């Protein structure tokens, strides 16, 4: 180690010795002070004990007779003595427990308590001091304290205090303040103007709505103390009849009786409803309560309601529907003019009688009785009833009956709206008759189509056979042109037979409409592709999980077969594709069959679904296939359309009802 480093360490050691000597002097001085304070405290405690012994007999009498809790503490807060009331209040088990009262003070109150102790020591006493304590038995209490210093020859030696439990009082006070606040807020924001007067007719309380109704610019608090009589005279000019307003107010004031629903009309056409309640305590009048409410809208609405009521009464009286009201015993209470006209009876002849006694046919009386019974049970429904008019004519009515309720929700009778459907009923009967005839005609036509189909196909097959025999027997004698003519005859005969077959299919669609089942379209298409021939250059893709449809399985198979065959027939590309997809709509399933064939010009889109309309004159095309498709789709309550461009392909869309 160098000499320089040794010098530095010597200087540091010297500074440390000097600091230690100074600290020892300070410690010695503080120890002397502490000893002196301790000696003074001993003398003080000895004096306090003497004082307590000297005054013990006097204090004992006080302790025994005082009702409130009484506590004596030293200047540090330690309990020196307390009475039984204090023991109970502060949660102790006996009066001689050692405890420091400061420990009972809630932590949030410590600073305030320290400040109060300073006031107590400086001024000698403190009054009306409230503090939140946590008692020895862990209860939270609010206490009221009046305390003073105990002196011995002018020297403070202890403190004494009266402690009262005001927890319940505080709670009640807070509840009262909160209640008054809520009440005041409620009154200030009521939708009615309120004025509370004392017995001398001075305003005690009013609210915002009152100042608003009477166009007063002052705040409600500024009106407190004003004379109500003088204010009433000033405000009387706001009413259409100022004298009437004041006169009525004097009458109400003289009688000192409750008044509800007085109406006052203001010059601005506003209508106020005024109520008056005298406030009586015992036999003495303590004040008056006035309330004012703007009922202009209600009165206008009521008048409008009356007008509407009259309007609808006129409508009901003259509408083309017979209205009837009966009680629980079926006695007629009200009829309109239309019902009078429908029955031929006068209103006087109908009122008071039982409807079931004169209106329905004898055969329908039980229907009416049953419906009236259901009406008493709260049931509403419509039904048909045959009625015999006064002239003896039988009419068919559609009756819509409903229970009639009073304002208490009790059933007091029935209301019936009656519509004369005699003409409609006659048309319905005619329609049913025509439908039966049409059904019979369709059956006969379908049978005829089968017969004609058979009768037409037989000679065609004979001609085809004869032509084939002639060609085979004379194939060595015939030239090329003749053989081509024979081939053309055979092709024409095949097309003719196919045309007859397609016509028969088209005519039979819908004949077995009731033959419907749940059809799994996914399985149907897979089975169909296994049966049908698909060229190797064409790829058919089917969307996964096709739905199950309620329909005619054969017709649905025919629908997809025709569209797929049609697509295969007109694909002119080296690599062709057919995509079959579906989309779920709200009430239908939408399918699409897309191909990359030769496409269809837009001008032919509406024509291709018409029967016998074929765009390509092929021997295997009769012009009926798409007509059959359209008819099957319509049979399943759907629609069909297409999107197509020449040389790009075609997509047929169709919907089938779920």
Buried (B, 14 or more C-beta within 10 A) or exposed (E): EEEEEEEEEEEEEEEEEEEEEEEEEEEEEEEEEEEEEEEEEEEBEEBBEEBBEEEEEEBEEEBEEBEBBBBBBBBEBBBBBBBBBBBEBBBBEEEEEEBEBBEBBBEEBEEBBEEBBEEBEEEBEBEEBEBBBBBBEEEEBBBBBBBBBBEBEEEBBBBBBBBBBBBEEBEEEEEEEEEEEEEEEEBBEBEBBBBBBBEEBBBBBBBBBBBEBBEBEEEBEEBEEBEBBEBBBEBBEBBEEBEEBBEBBEEBBEEEEEBEEBEBBBEEEBBBBBBBBBBEEEEEEEBBBBBBBBBBEEBEEEEEEEEEEEEEEEEBEEBEBBBBBBEBEBBBBBBBBBBBEBBBBEEEBBEEBBBBEBBBBEEBBEBBEEBBEBBEEEEEEEBEBBBBBEEEEEBBBBBBBBBBEEEEEEBBBBBBBBBBBBEEBEEEEEEEEEEEEEEEEEEEEBEEBEEBBEEBBEEBEEBBEEBBEBBEEEEEEBEEEBEEBBEEBBEBBBBBBBBBBBBBBBBBBBEEEEEBEEBBBBEBBEEBBEEEEBEEEBEBEBBEEBBBBEBBBEBBBBBBBBBBBBBBBBBEBEEBBBBBBBEEEEEBBBBBBBBBBBBBEEEEBEEBBEBEBBBEEEEEBBBBBBBBBBBBBBBBEBEBEBBBEEEEBBBBBBBBBB
